[in-house]
């Protein structure tokens, strides 16, 4: 599918500008490149909303300091695991805030703020509209999220979410989970080959009724559980459990994802949802937003090591396309496994399939968080890509039997974590491969020594 038409950039900064210019920008921070950055005031905005204009940007006396801080922050993000994939050695101060500035719990917006030495990672998880996570990286350890709730819950949410100070924002992206499909895997479990008549249902998650996070937010474990129900689900539900991390480590439960301080986890689960067919399968739709019209790439990373996730040898990651002078990158990373039990084991493994990226040109009003941050015309200035992930093979009836399915992924900034052999595996390989090699070397030396030993010509006297 052809890409959306580029924005008019003649009188605006070129994409890839080393640092956002202070000054102009719409409410919130629109995508980098075509738009200048900076606060703006819309008509009817309440007191405390950023003020400014898109035109006539004026240089800030602090711009030089902010430029230095920006590049220092990017270097730090790379050095602490975002670039190298190192899971240990760096720690962030993480805090969770539920519906900041809003007393009601009728809607859910969770702000996870991870502060580093001189930068901050903002994650905004919300079920206002389609379930969404907004990621914002700033070159300041004092940046903060702002929400105009009146505008966010109105029919025109553009500009209702922004981060201050605006000039500290280096990079923004988002991941959305708009839809869940149920289909009949007739002759194949490949969702891309399923005929329309074999698709039972398309559940628009923006239309679900989502429980309040009150009682589902654990500030000690830095986790929250968004749980929603559709009109035909009866007692069934789907959920998105999100977890923030202060430092690098590896999860205990399967699939035992390796995370860094620059990432968070989302666990999608289906529980007790009645099937519309005897052999139904599910597929989850995912939408990714990349600012500055940079594209996303799907990568498959294979390994011979299944130590941490038995029988699974493939990792998939959706990453930002490399770009010169890029101010940031992000990833969505998962293993090719789901599980049919709340306490997953190897026997509960359900294999996954993923499908090629598709270009998206238009977004509906259900993508409320995207419009609230990136603006009404985000399709012109951001690239939109979608893919589906299906769960289960032709002969796998795990969900039908147990009425439970879960799938986990990491979302974060920088380069995705890289799996490495553990010391145990390295030791086993060293013994298994090293012993025959050593025997071969020793045997060869013995043979060569015997061949080179001179024969004595002395004849003994009788």
DRENDO-1510 file (C-alpha; in Angstrom, 1 decimal, always signed):
<recs>
REC; n; res; u; v; w
REC; 1; UNK; +0.0; +0.0; +0.0 .
REC; 2; UNK; +1.4; +3.4; -0.8 .
REC; 3; UNK; +2.6; +5.7; +2.0 .
REC; 4; UNK; +0.6; +8.7; +3.0 .
REC; 5; UNK; +1.5; +12.0; +1.3 .
REC; 6; UNK; +4.3; +13.9; +3.1 .
REC; 7; UNK; +3.6; +17.1; +4.9 .
REC; 8; UNK; +4.5; +20.5; +3.6 .
REC; 9; UNK; +8.0; +21.1; +5.0 .
REC; 10; UNK; +9.2; +24.1; +3.0 .
REC; 11; UNK; +8.9; +26.6; +5.9 .
REC; 12; UNK; +9.4; +24.1; +8.7 .
REC; 13; UNK; +12.4; +22.3; +10.1 .
REC; 14; UNK; +13.6; +19.3; +8.1 .
REC; 15; UNK; +13.1; +15.9; +9.5 .
REC; 16; UNK; +16.0; +14.7; +11.5 .
REC; 17; UNK; +16.8; +18.2; +13.0 .
REC; 18; UNK; +19.4; +17.4; +15.7 .
REC; 19; UNK; +17.3; +19.1; +18.4 .
REC; 20; UNK; +13.8; +20.4; +18.5 .
REC; 21; UNK; +13.5; +24.1; +18.0 .
REC; 22; UNK; +12.0; +26.0; +21.0 .
REC; 23; UNK; +8.8; +27.8; +20.3 .
REC; 24; UNK; +6.0; +26.7; +18.0 .
REC; 25; UNK; +3.9; +23.7; +18.2 .
REC; 26; UNK; +0.3; +22.7; +18.6 .
REC; 27; UNK; -1.2; +21.8; +21.9 .
REC; 28; UNK; +0.8; +18.9; +23.1 .
REC; 29; UNK; +3.8; +17.8; +21.1 .
REC; 30; UNK; +3.1; +16.9; +17.5 .
REC; 31; UNK; +5.4; +14.6; +15.5 .
REC; 32; UNK; +8.9; +15.8; +15.0 .
REC; 33; UNK; +10.1; +16.9; +11.6 .
REC; 34; UNK; +7.3; +19.0; +9.8 .
REC; 35; UNK; +6.1; +20.7; +13.0 .
REC; 36; UNK; +8.2; +23.0; +15.2 .
REC; 37; UNK; +8.2; +22.1; +18.9 .
REC; 38; UNK; +6.9; +24.3; +21.7 .
REC; 39; UNK; +3.7; +25.1; +23.6 .
REC; 40; UNK; +0.6; +26.6; +22.2 .
REC; 41; UNK; -2.7; +27.9; +23.5 .
REC; 42; UNK; -6.0; +27.0; +21.9 .
REC; 43; UNK; -9.2; +29.0; +22.2 .
REC; 44; UNK; -11.2; +28.0; +25.3 .
REC; 45; UNK; -8.2; +26.3; +26.9 .
REC; 46; UNK; -8.3; +26.3; +30.7 .
REC; 47; UNK; -5.7; +28.2; +32.7 .
REC; 48; UNK; -2.4; +26.3; +33.0 .
REC; 49; UNK; -2.6; +25.0; +29.4 .
REC; 50; UNK; +0.7; +25.7; +27.4 .
REC; 51; UNK; +0.6; +28.9; +25.4 .
REC; 52; UNK; +2.4; +29.7; +22.2 .
REC; 53; UNK; +2.2; +29.7; +18.4 .
REC; 54; UNK; +3.2; +27.4; +15.5 .
REC; 55; UNK; +4.8; +30.3; +13.7 .
REC; 56; UNK; +7.4; +32.8; +14.7 .
REC; 57; UNK; +9.5; +30.6; +17.0 .
REC; 58; UNK; +11.9; +32.6; +19.2 .
REC; 59; UNK; +15.2; +31.1; +20.3 .
REC; 60; UNK; +15.4; +30.3; +24.0 .
REC; 61; UNK; +18.4; +31.5; +26.0 .
REC; 62; UNK; +18.6; +27.9; +27.4 .
REC; 63; UNK; +18.6; +26.2; +23.9 .
REC; 64; UNK; +22.4; +25.6; +24.0 .
REC; 65; UNK; +22.2; +24.0; +27.4 .
REC; 66; UNK; +19.2; +21.9; +26.3 .
REC; 67; UNK; +21.0; +20.8; +23.2 .
REC; 68; UNK; +23.9; +19.6; +25.2 .
REC; 69; UNK; +21.6; +17.8; +27.7 .
REC; 70; UNK; +19.7; +16.2; +24.8 .
REC; 71; UNK; +22.8; +14.6; +23.3 .
REC; 72; UNK; +24.0; +13.6; +26.8 .
REC; 73; UNK; +20.7; +12.0; +27.5 .
REC; 74; UNK; +20.7; +10.0; +24.3 .
REC; 75; UNK; +24.3; +8.8; +25.0 .
REC; 76; UNK; +23.2; +7.8; +28.4 .
REC; 77; UNK; +20.1; +5.9; +27.1 .
REC; 78; UNK; +22.4; +4.0; +24.7 .
REC; 79; UNK; +25.1; +3.3; +27.3 .
REC; 80; UNK; +22.6; +2.1; +30.0 .
REC; 81; UNK; +21.0; -0.6; +28.0 .
REC; 82; UNK; +18.9; +1.1; +25.4 .
REC; 83; UNK; +21.6; +0.9; +22.8 .
REC; 84; UNK; +23.5; -2.2; +23.9 .
REC; 85; UNK; +20.7; -4.3; +25.2 .
REC; 86; UNK; +22.5; -4.7; +28.6 .
REC; 87; UNK; +19.9; -5.7; +31.2 .
REC; 88; UNK; +21.9; -4.8; +34.3 .
REC; 89; UNK; +23.9; -2.0; +35.8 .
REC; 90; UNK; +21.5; +0.9; +35.6 .
REC; 91; UNK; +18.5; +2.0; +37.7 .
REC; 92; UNK; +15.7; +4.5; +37.3 .
REC; 93; UNK; +13.3; +6.0; +39.8 .
REC; 94; UNK; +9.9; +4.8; +38.8 .
REC; 95; UNK; +6.5; +6.2; +40.0 .
REC; 96; UNK; +2.9; +5.5; +39.0 .
REC; 97; UNK; +0.2; +8.1; +38.9 .
REC; 98; UNK; -3.5; +7.2; +38.2 .
REC; 99; UNK; -5.6; +9.8; +36.4 .
REC; 100; UNK; -3.3; +12.7; +37.2 .
REC; 101; UNK; -5.3; +15.9; +37.9 .
REC; 102; UNK; -8.6; +14.1; +37.7 .
REC; 103; UNK; -10.7; +12.9; +40.7 .
REC; 104; UNK; -13.0; +10.5; +38.9 .
REC; 105; UNK; -12.2; +6.8; +38.3 .
REC; 106; UNK; -14.8; +6.5; +35.5 .
REC; 107; UNK; -11.9; +6.3; +32.9 .
REC; 108; UNK; -8.4; +4.9; +33.1 .
REC; 109; UNK; -5.1; +6.7; +32.4 .
REC; 110; UNK; -2.0; +5.5; +34.1 .
REC; 111; UNK; +1.2; +7.6; +33.9 .
REC; 112; UNK; +4.5; +5.7; +34.6 .
REC; 113; UNK; +7.4; +8.1; +35.0 .
REC; 114; UNK; +11.0; +6.6; +35.0 .
REC; 115; UNK; +13.6; +9.2; +35.9 .
REC; 116; UNK; +17.3; +8.6; +35.1 .
REC; 117; UNK; +20.4; +10.7; +35.7 .
REC; 118; UNK; +19.4; +13.5; +33.3 .
REC; 119; UNK; +16.5; +12.1; +31.4 .
REC; 120; UNK; +12.9; +10.8; +31.9 .
REC; 121; UNK; +10.9; +8.1; +30.2 .
REC; 122; UNK; +7.1; +8.7; +30.2 .
REC; 123; UNK; +4.7; +5.8; +29.6 .
REC; 124; UNK; +1.0; +6.7; +29.3 .
REC; 125; UNK; -1.2; +3.6; +29.5 .
REC; 126; UNK; -4.9; +4.3; +28.8 .
REC; 127; UNK; -8.2; +2.6; +27.9 .
REC; 128; UNK; -9.8; +5.9; +26.9 .
REC; 129; UNK; -10.7; +4.8; +23.4 .
REC; 130; UNK; -8.7; +1.9; +22.1 .
REC; 131; UNK; -6.1; +0.5; +24.6 .
REC; 132; UNK; -3.0; +2.6; +24.1 .
REC; 133; UNK; +0.5; +3.1; +25.4 .
REC; 134; UNK; +2.1; +6.5; +24.6 .
REC; 135; UNK; +5.9; +6.7; +25.1 .
REC; 136; UNK; +7.7; +10.0; +25.4 .
REC; 137; UNK; +11.5; +10.4; +26.0 .
REC; 138; UNK; +12.8; +13.7; +27.4 .
REC; 139; UNK; +16.2; +15.1; +28.1 .
REC; 140; UNK; +15.2; +16.4; +31.5 .
REC; 141; UNK; +14.9; +14.7; +34.9 .
REC; 142; UNK; +12.2; +17.1; +35.8 .
REC; 143; UNK; +9.8; +16.8; +32.9 .
REC; 144; UNK; +6.1; +16.3; +33.7 .
REC; 145; UNK; +2.9; +15.1; +32.0 .
REC; 146; UNK; +0.0; +17.5; +31.6 .
REC; 147; UNK; -3.6; +16.5; +30.8 .
REC; 148; UNK; -6.5; +18.7; +29.9 .
REC; 149; UNK; -9.3; +16.3; +31.0 .
REC; 150; UNK; -12.2; +18.5; +29.7 .
REC; 151; UNK; -10.7; +18.4; +26.2 .
REC; 152; UNK; -9.5; +14.8; +26.4 .
REC; 153; UNK; -13.1; +13.6; +27.1 .
REC; 154; UNK; -14.6; +15.9; +24.5 .
REC; 155; UNK; -15.3; +15.1; +20.9 .
REC; 156; UNK; -12.1; +17.0; +19.9 .
REC; 157; UNK; -9.3; +15.7; +22.1 .
REC; 158; UNK; -6.4; +17.1; +19.9 .
REC; 159; UNK; -3.8; +18.7; +22.2 .
REC; 160; UNK; -5.2; +17.4; +25.4 .
REC; 161; UNK; -2.0; +15.6; +26.4 .
REC; 162; UNK; +1.5; +17.2; +26.4 .
REC; 163; UNK; +4.8; +17.1; +28.3 .
REC; 164; UNK; +6.6; +20.0; +29.9 .
REC; 165; UNK; +9.0; +21.5; +29.2 .
REC; 166; UNK; +8.1; +21.0; +25.5 .
REC; 167; UNK; +11.7; +21.7; +24.4 .
REC; 168; UNK; +13.0; +18.8; +26.4 .
REC; 169; UNK; +11.0; +16.2; +24.4 .
REC; 170; UNK; +13.3; +14.3; +22.1 .
REC; 171; UNK; +11.2; +11.4; +20.9 .
REC; 172; UNK; +7.6; +10.1; +21.0 .
REC; 173; UNK; +5.9; +7.0; +19.8 .
REC; 174; UNK; +2.9; +4.9; +20.6 .
REC; 175; UNK; +1.5; +1.3; +20.4 .
REC; 176; UNK; -2.3; +0.6; +20.2 .
REC; 177; UNK; -4.3; -2.6; +20.6 .
REC; 178; UNK; -7.5; -1.7; +18.7 .
REC; 179; UNK; -9.1; -5.0; +17.9 .
REC; 180; UNK; -9.4; -8.7; +18.8 .
REC; 181; UNK; -10.4; -11.2; +16.0 .
REC; 182; UNK; -12.1; -14.6; +16.4 .
REC; 183; UNK; -11.9; -16.9; +13.4 .
REC; 184; UNK; -12.3; -20.5; +12.3 .
REC; 185; UNK; -9.0; -22.0; +11.2 .
REC; 186; UNK; -10.5; -24.1; +8.4 .
REC; 187; UNK; -7.6; -26.0; +6.9 .
REC; 188; UNK; -5.1; -23.5; +8.2 .
REC; 189; UNK; -4.3; -21.5; +11.3 .
REC; 190; UNK; -2.7; -18.8; +9.1 .
REC; 191; UNK; -4.9; -15.8; +9.8 .
REC; 192; UNK; -3.9; -14.0; +6.7 .
REC; 193; UNK; -5.4; -16.8; +4.6 .
REC; 194; UNK; -8.7; -16.9; +6.4 .
REC; 195; UNK; -11.8; -16.1; +4.2 .
REC; 196; UNK; -14.2; -13.4; +5.4 .
REC; 197; UNK; -17.0; -16.0; +6.0 .
REC; 198; UNK; -14.7; -17.8; +8.5 .
REC; 199; UNK; -14.2; -14.7; +10.7 .
REC; 200; UNK; -16.7; -15.0; +13.6 .
REC; 201; UNK; -16.2; -11.7; +15.2 .
REC; 202; UNK; -14.2; -8.5; +15.3 .
REC; 203; UNK; -14.1; -7.1; +18.8 .
REC; 204; UNK; -13.5; -3.3; +18.9 .
REC; 205; UNK; -11.7; -2.9; +22.2 .
REC; 206; UNK; -12.5; +0.8; +22.2 .
REC; 207; UNK; -16.2; -0.1; +22.8 .
REC; 208; UNK; -15.4; -2.3; +25.8 .
REC; 209; UNK; -16.4; -1.5; +29.3 .
REC; 210; UNK; -13.2; -1.2; +31.4 .
REC; 211; UNK; -13.1; -1.6; +35.1 .
REC; 212; UNK; -11.6; +1.1; +37.3 .
REC; 213; UNK; -7.9; +0.7; +38.2 .
REC; 214; UNK; -8.7; +1.3; +41.8 .
REC; 215; UNK; -7.9; -1.9; +43.6 .
REC; 216; UNK; -6.0; -3.1; +40.5 .
REC; 217; UNK; -3.0; -0.8; +40.9 .
REC; 218; UNK; +0.1; -2.2; +42.8 .
REC; 219; UNK; +2.6; +0.6; +43.4 .
REC; 220; UNK; +5.0; -1.8; +45.2 .
REC; 221; UNK; +5.2; -4.2; +42.2 .
REC; 222; UNK; +4.8; -1.2; +39.8 .
REC; 223; UNK; +2.0; -2.9; +38.0 .
REC; 224; UNK; -1.6; -2.3; +37.0 .
REC; 225; UNK; -4.3; -4.6; +35.5 .
REC; 226; UNK; -6.7; -3.1; +32.9 .
REC; 227; UNK; -9.7; -5.4; +32.6 .
REC; 228; UNK; -12.5; -5.0; +30.1 .
REC; 229; UNK; -15.6; -6.8; +28.9 .
REC; 230; UNK; -17.5; -6.8; +25.6 .
REC; 231; UNK; -21.3; -7.0; +25.2 .
REC; 232; UNK; -21.3; -10.7; +24.3 .
REC; 233; UNK; -18.6; -11.8; +26.8 .
REC; 234; UNK; -21.0; -12.6; +29.6 .
REC; 235; UNK; -18.6; -13.5; +32.5 .
REC; 236; UNK; -15.5; -13.5; +30.3 .
REC; 237; UNK; -13.0; -10.7; +30.0 .
REC; 238; UNK; -9.8; -9.5; +28.4 .
REC; 239; UNK; -7.1; -7.7; +30.2 .
REC; 240; UNK; -3.8; -5.8; +29.8 .
REC; 241; UNK; -1.5; -6.1; +32.8 .
REC; 242; UNK; +1.3; -3.6; +32.6 .
REC; 243; UNK; +4.5; -3.6; +34.6 .
REC; 244; UNK; +7.2; -0.9; +34.9 .
REC; 245; UNK; +10.8; -1.7; +35.7 .
REC; 246; UNK; +13.4; +0.2; +37.8 .
REC; 247; UNK; +16.4; -1.9; +36.6 .
REC; 248; UNK; +17.4; -4.7; +34.3 .
REC; 249; UNK; +16.6; -8.3; +35.0 .
REC; 250; UNK; +14.7; -11.3; +33.7 .
REC; 251; UNK; +11.1; -12.1; +34.5 .
REC; 252; UNK; +10.4; -15.2; +36.6 .
REC; 253; UNK; +7.3; -16.6; +34.9 .
REC; 254; UNK; +7.4; -17.8; +31.3 .
REC; 255; UNK; +8.3; -16.6; +28.7 .
REC; 256; UNK; +10.9; -15.0; +31.0 .
REC; 257; UNK; +11.5; -11.9; +29.0 .
REC; 258; UNK; +14.8; -10.1; +29.5 .
REC; 259; UNK; +14.1; -6.4; +30.3 .
REC; 260; UNK; +16.1; -3.2; +30.9 .
REC; 261; UNK; +15.4; -0.1; +32.9 .
REC; 262; UNK; +14.3; +1.5; +29.6 .
REC; 263; UNK; +11.4; -0.9; +29.1 .
REC; 264; UNK; +8.0; -2.0; +30.4 .
REC; 265; UNK; +5.9; -5.1; +30.0 .
REC; 266; UNK; +2.4; -5.6; +28.8 .
REC; 267; UNK; +0.6; -9.0; +29.3 .
REC; 268; UNK; -2.5; -9.5; +27.2 .
REC; 269; UNK; -4.9; -12.1; +28.5 .
REC; 270; UNK; -8.3; -13.6; +27.4 .
REC; 271; UNK; -10.2; -15.4; +30.2 .
REC; 272; UNK; -13.6; -17.1; +30.1 .
REC; 273; UNK; -14.7; -15.6; +26.8 .
REC; 274; UNK; -17.3; -17.9; +25.2 .
REC; 275; UNK; -16.3; -19.1; +21.7 .
REC; 276; UNK; -18.5; -18.7; +18.7 .
REC; 277; UNK; -17.1; -21.8; +17.0 .
REC; 278; UNK; -16.0; -25.2; +18.0 .
REC; 279; UNK; -12.4; -24.6; +16.8 .
REC; 280; UNK; -12.1; -20.8; +17.3 .
REC; 281; UNK; -8.7; -19.1; +17.3 .
REC; 282; UNK; -7.9; -15.5; +18.3 .
REC; 283; UNK; -5.8; -12.8; +16.7 .
REC; 284; UNK; -4.7; -9.5; +18.2 .
REC; 285; UNK; -4.4; -6.4; +16.1 .
REC; 286; UNK; -1.5; -4.0; +16.9 .
REC; 287; UNK; -1.0; -0.5; +15.6 .
REC; 288; UNK; +2.4; +1.3; +15.9 .
REC; 289; UNK; +3.0; +5.1; +15.4 .
REC; 290; UNK; +6.4; +6.5; +14.5 .
REC; 291; UNK; +7.0; +10.2; +14.4 .
REC; 292; UNK; +8.7; +12.1; +11.6 .
REC; 293; UNK; +7.4; +9.6; +9.0 .
REC; 294; UNK; +10.1; +7.1; +9.9 .
REC; 295; UNK; +8.9; +3.5; +9.2 .
REC; 296; UNK; +8.8; +0.5; +11.5 .
REC; 297; UNK; +10.6; -2.8; +10.7 .
REC; 298; UNK; +9.8; -6.3; +11.8 .
REC; 299; UNK; +12.7; -8.4; +12.7 .
REC; 300; UNK; +12.9; -12.1; +13.6 .
REC; 301; UNK; +15.8; -13.1; +15.8 .
REC; 302; UNK; +16.5; -16.9; +16.0 .
REC; 303; UNK; +18.7; -18.7; +18.5 .
REC; 304; UNK; +19.7; -22.3; +19.3 .
REC; 305; UNK; +19.2; -21.6; +23.0 .
REC; 306; UNK; +15.8; -22.3; +24.6 .
REC; 307; UNK; +17.0; -22.3; +28.1 .
REC; 308; UNK; +14.7; -19.6; +29.4 .
REC; 309; UNK; +11.7; -20.4; +27.2 .
REC; 310; UNK; +11.6; -24.1; +26.4 .
REC; 311; UNK; +10.8; -25.1; +22.8 .
REC; 312; UNK; +10.8; -21.5; +21.7 .
REC; 313; UNK; +13.8; -20.4; +19.5 .
REC; 314; UNK; +12.4; -17.2; +17.9 .
REC; 315; UNK; +12.1; -13.7; +19.2 .
REC; 316; UNK; +10.3; -11.0; +17.1 .
REC; 317; UNK; +10.7; -7.3; +17.5 .
REC; 318; UNK; +9.1; -4.3; +15.9 .
REC; 319; UNK; +11.7; -1.5; +15.8 .
REC; 320; UNK; +12.2; +2.0; +14.5 .
REC; 321; UNK; +13.8; +2.1; +11.1 .
REC; 322; UNK; +17.4; +3.3; +11.3 .
REC; 323; UNK; +17.8; +6.9; +10.3 .
REC; 324; UNK; +20.7; +9.4; +10.2 .
REC; 325; UNK; +20.6; +12.0; +13.0 .
REC; 326; UNK; +17.7; +10.2; +14.6 .
REC; 327; UNK; +16.8; +11.5; +18.0 .
REC; 328; UNK; +15.4; +8.3; +19.3 .
REC; 329; UNK; +14.2; +4.8; +18.7 .
REC; 330; UNK; +11.8; +2.3; +20.3 .
REC; 331; UNK; +10.8; -1.3; +20.2 .
REC; 332; UNK; +8.0; -3.8; +20.8 .
REC; 333; UNK; +9.5; -7.2; +21.5 .
REC; 334; UNK; +8.0; -10.6; +22.1 .
REC; 335; UNK; +8.7; -14.4; +22.0 .
REC; 336; UNK; +6.7; -16.6; +19.7 .
REC; 337; UNK; +4.8; -18.1; +22.6 .
REC; 338; UNK; +1.5; -17.7; +24.5 .
REC; 339; UNK; +0.3; -19.7; +27.4 .
REC; 340; UNK; -3.0; -21.4; +28.3 .
REC; 341; UNK; -2.5; -21.2; +32.1 .
REC; 342; UNK; -2.2; -18.4; +34.6 .
REC; 343; UNK; +0.8; -20.2; +36.0 .
REC; 344; UNK; +2.5; -21.0; +32.7 .
REC; 345; UNK; +4.7; -24.1; +32.1 .
REC; 346; UNK; +6.2; -25.7; +29.1 .
REC; 347; UNK; +3.1; -27.9; +28.7 .
REC; 348; UNK; +0.9; -24.8; +28.5 .
REC; 349; UNK; +2.8; -23.3; +25.5 .
REC; 350; UNK; +0.7; -22.1; +22.6 .
REC; 351; UNK; +2.7; -21.1; +19.5 .
REC; 352; UNK; +2.1; -17.8; +17.9 .
REC; 353; UNK; +2.2; -16.5; +14.3 .
REC; 354; UNK; +2.8; -12.9; +13.2 .
REC; 355; UNK; +2.0; -11.4; +9.8 .
REC; 356; UNK; +3.5; -8.7; +7.6 .
REC; 357; UNK; +3.2; -5.0; +8.5 .
REC; 358; UNK; +0.5; -3.1; +6.7 .
REC; 359; UNK; +0.5; +0.7; +6.1 .
REC; 360; UNK; -2.5; +2.5; +7.7 .
REC; 361; UNK; -3.7; +5.8; +6.2 .
REC; 362; UNK; -6.6; +6.9; +8.4 .
REC; 363; UNK; -7.5; +6.6; +12.0 .
REC; 364; UNK; -11.0; +6.8; +13.5 .
REC; 365; UNK; -12.1; +8.7; +16.6 .
REC; 366; UNK; -11.5; +5.7; +18.8 .
REC; 367; UNK; -7.7; +6.4; +18.7 .
REC; 368; UNK; -8.3; +9.2; +21.3 .
REC; 369; UNK; -5.0; +9.1; +23.1 .
REC; 370; UNK; -3.1; +9.4; +19.7 .
REC; 371; UNK; -5.1; +12.4; +18.7 .
REC; 372; UNK; -4.8; +14.0; +22.1 .
REC; 373; UNK; -1.0; +13.9; +21.9 .
REC; 374; UNK; +0.0; +14.0; +18.2 .
REC; 375; UNK; -2.9; +16.1; +17.0 .
REC; 376; UNK; -5.8; +15.8; +14.6 .
REC; 377; UNK; -3.7; +15.4; +11.5 .
REC; 378; UNK; -1.2; +12.9; +12.8 .
REC; 379; UNK; -1.7; +10.7; +9.7 .
REC; 380; UNK; +0.2; +13.4; +7.7 .
REC; 381; UNK; +3.2; +13.6; +9.9 .
REC; 382; UNK; +3.6; +10.2; +11.4 .
REC; 383; UNK; +3.9; +6.7; +9.9 .
REC; 384; UNK; +1.2; +4.2; +10.9 .
REC; 385; UNK; +1.8; +0.5; +10.7 .
REC; 386; UNK; -0.4; -2.4; +11.7 .
REC; 387; UNK; +0.1; -6.1; +12.2 .
REC; 388; UNK; -1.8; -9.1; +13.5 .
REC; 389; UNK; -0.6; -11.8; +15.9 .
REC; 390; UNK; -2.6; -15.1; +16.0 .
REC; 391; UNK; -2.4; -17.7; +18.8 .
REC; 392; UNK; -2.5; -21.4; +18.3 .
REC; 393; UNK; -1.9; -24.0; +15.5 .
REC; 394; UNK; -4.4; -26.1; +13.6 .
REC; 395; UNK; -4.4; -28.9; +16.2 .
REC; 396; UNK; -4.1; -26.8; +19.4 .
REC; 397; UNK; -7.4; -26.6; +21.3 .
REC; 398; UNK; -5.8; -25.2; +24.4 .
REC; 399; UNK; -8.2; -22.2; +24.8 .
REC; 400; UNK; -11.2; -24.3; +24.2 .
REC; 401; UNK; -10.2; -26.6; +27.0 .
REC; 402; UNK; -9.0; -24.1; +29.6 .
REC; 403; UNK; -10.7; -20.8; +28.6 .
REC; 404; UNK; -7.5; -18.9; +29.2 .
REC; 405; UNK; -4.8; -17.4; +27.0 .
REC; 406; UNK; -2.0; -15.0; +27.7 .
REC; 407; UNK; +0.7; -13.3; +25.6 .
REC; 408; UNK; +3.5; -11.0; +26.8 .
REC; 409; UNK; +5.6; -8.3; +25.2 .
REC; 410; UNK; +8.1; -5.6; +26.1 .
REC; 411; UNK; +7.8; -2.0; +25.0 .
REC; 412; UNK; +10.6; +0.5; +25.5 .
REC; 413; UNK; +13.1; +3.0; +24.2 .
REC; 414; UNK; +16.4; +2.4; +22.4 .
REC; 415; UNK; +17.6; -1.0; +21.1 .
REC; 416; UNK; +15.7; -4.1; +22.3 .
REC; 417; UNK; +17.4; -6.4; +24.8 .
REC; 418; UNK; +19.6; -9.1; +23.3 .
REC; 419; UNK; +19.4; -12.7; +24.5 .
REC; 420; UNK; +22.8; -14.2; +25.4 .
REC; 421; UNK; +23.9; -17.6; +26.5 .
REC; 422; UNK; +23.9; -18.0; +30.3 .
REC; 423; UNK; +27.1; -19.2; +32.1 .
REC; 424; UNK; +25.5; -22.6; +32.6 .
REC; 425; UNK; +25.0; -23.0; +28.9 .
REC; 426; UNK; +28.4; -21.7; +28.1 .
REC; 427; UNK; +29.9; -24.2; +30.5 .
REC; 428; UNK; +28.0; -27.1; +29.0 .
REC; 429; UNK; +29.0; -26.1; +25.5 .
REC; 430; UNK; +32.6; -25.7; +26.6 .
REC; 431; UNK; +32.7; -29.2; +28.0 .
REC; 432; UNK; +30.7; -30.8; +25.2 .
REC; 433; UNK; +32.8; -29.2; +22.4 .
REC; 434; UNK; +36.0; -28.6; +24.3 .
REC; 435; UNK; +36.6; -32.2; +25.5 .
REC; 436; UNK; +36.6; -33.8; +22.0 .
REC; 437; UNK; +38.9; -31.0; +20.7 .
REC; 438; UNK; +41.3; -31.5; +23.6 .
REC; 439; UNK; +41.4; -35.3; +23.0 .
REC; 440; UNK; +42.0; -34.7; +19.4 .
REC; 441; UNK; +44.9; -32.3; +20.1 .
REC; 442; UNK; +46.5; -34.5; +22.7 .
REC; 443; UNK; +46.2; -37.6; +20.5 .
REC; 444; UNK; +47.7; -35.7; +17.6 .
REC; 445; UNK; +50.7; -34.6; +19.7 .
REC; 446; UNK; +51.3; -38.1; +21.0 .
REC; 447; UNK; +51.3; -39.5; +17.4 .
REC; 448; UNK; +53.6; -36.7; +16.2 .
REC; 449; UNK; +56.0; -37.3; +19.1 .
REC; 450; UNK; +56.3; -41.0; +18.4 .
REC; 451; UNK; +56.9; -40.5; +14.7 .
REC; 452; UNK; +59.7; -38.0; +15.4 .
REC; 453; UNK; +61.5; -40.2; +18.0 .
REC; 454; UNK; +64.9; -41.2; +16.4 .
REC; 455; UNK; +65.7; -45.0; +16.1 .
REC; 456; UNK; +69.0; -46.0; +17.8 .
REC; 457; UNK; +71.6; -47.8; +15.5 .
REC; 458; UNK; +73.5; -49.3; +18.5 .
REC; 459; UNK; +73.7; -53.1; +18.4 .
REC; 460; UNK; +74.1; -54.7; +21.8 .
REC; 461; UNK; +77.1; -57.1; +22.3 .
REC; 462; UNK; +76.3; -60.7; +23.0 .
</recs>
